[in-house]
Amino acid sequence: MTITYLKKSPKTSSTDDNKTTEIVKNLLKEIENSKEEACINLTKKFDKYEGEIIVSKEKIEKINKELDQKTKDDIQFSHERVRKFAEAQLKNYGQDFEVELSPGLFAGQKLIPVNTAGCYIPGGRYAHIASAVMSVTTAKVAGVKNIIACSPPKEGVGINPAVIYTANLCGANVIMNLGGVPGIAAMTNGLFKNPPADILVGPGNQYVAEAKRILFGKVGIDLFAGPTEIGIIADDKADEEMVAVDLVGQAEHGYNSPAWLYTTSKRLAEKVMKRVPELISELPEIPRKSAEAAWRDYGEVILCNTDEEMATISDEYAPEHLEVQTQNVEWFHNRLKNYGSLFIGEETTVAYGDKCSGTNHILPTKGAGRYTGGLFVGKFIKTLSFQRMTKESTKSVGAACARISRYEGMEAHARTGDARLRKYGFSN
């Protein structure tokens, strides 16, 4: 394809990024240190405002009474259509659709997979076969055209043979002997004659996570991931051996992997605290050292009075993996809101989800379960909106758009509505 720029911009949208990043970092640090006082002072400095921060109900009621009716009508016009479209999106979640929002105004969405996905497969202490399954398979099912997998190579060997087999089986188009920051950067920038990745997915150590964080924006990412976590909610009827085994099962991931127990049973808590170190001492050297450090530095046992207290503290932590081993598992299933993946009842365990039971193990950590779930086909699919209109619908939509734009002070926006109103024979 041959293209010719008749006008080429001297700058890009990223031209001022470095300067902006430094300014924002300094402001965030100031707010972290001085909190509300810093927010008030900075608002005074930048916005020349010294009034209330939280808008009072009295102020809202006063505005509701005093704002002119035509302005309120136009805002309600906008609100009604945006609400209708959002409701249609919720009703048709995960599929293409089109809906008529008002006479002659049609809007909809199309679901289109990204073109290229980069799947990072960890390869430090362990051969993470399951991570290859989780990332590559999900991208393939989503319909991604190009799937690039990379994993850290071992000296003289390259990637673990089982990981290569897995990535190829699951649908990777390219497999690269690259790990850490080089692997992330190569997939992002389209090195080694590959197309640049549109999204990066997969777990990794802190260097991989930081590389993804820094590159986010230039490339999409699945989530900001930290060390793996487990939380267990258990009452007096839980089997303390199962609870202890499952806590240790996740602690072997690494020295900084949190393991949390929320329980209403002091008896169970004491038995688990005694049993966990015993189980750790029986492990082979590498997982033993990881689990010892993780339990010593990041393990917690929290005694609660009620089921509601256990649910509340669990939602505050938002564990990556959350097991419920209680009498009333259904109540917890309905009540709990924040977690990456939920394991209901003694019969299931985090390791099943980690390896082979079907749910994805690439999940939110560090409290991110408060606002996102884990990797799923939707992460590889763009939900793109569109709209089309009849000329007649411009009479209402164009006029409202022009007025709202002028309320906002955006005259050029307003004139795009004006131009169509004139062309189609309507007055504003």
Secondary structure, DSSP 4 states (H G I P E B T S, - for coil): -----SS--S--TTTTHHHHHHHHHHHHHHHHHHTHHHHHHHHHHHH---S-SSPPHHHHHHHHHHS-HHHHHHHHHHHHHHHHHHHHHHHTTTS-EEEEEETTEEEEEEEEE-SEEEEE---SSS--HHHHHHHHHHHHHHT-SEEEEEEPPBTTTBS-HHHHHHHHHHT-SEEEE--HHHHHHHHHHT-TTPPPPSEEE----HHHHHHHHHHBTTBEES----S--EEEEE-TTS-HHHHHHHHHHHHTT-TT--EEEEES-HHHHHHHHHHHHHHHHTS-HHHHHHHHHHHHHHEEEEE-SSHHHHHHHHHHH--SEEEEESS-HHHHHHH----SEEEESTT--HHHHHHTSSS------TTGGGT-----GGGGEEEEEEEEE-TTTHHHHHHHHHHHHHHHT-HHHHHHHHHHHHHTT---
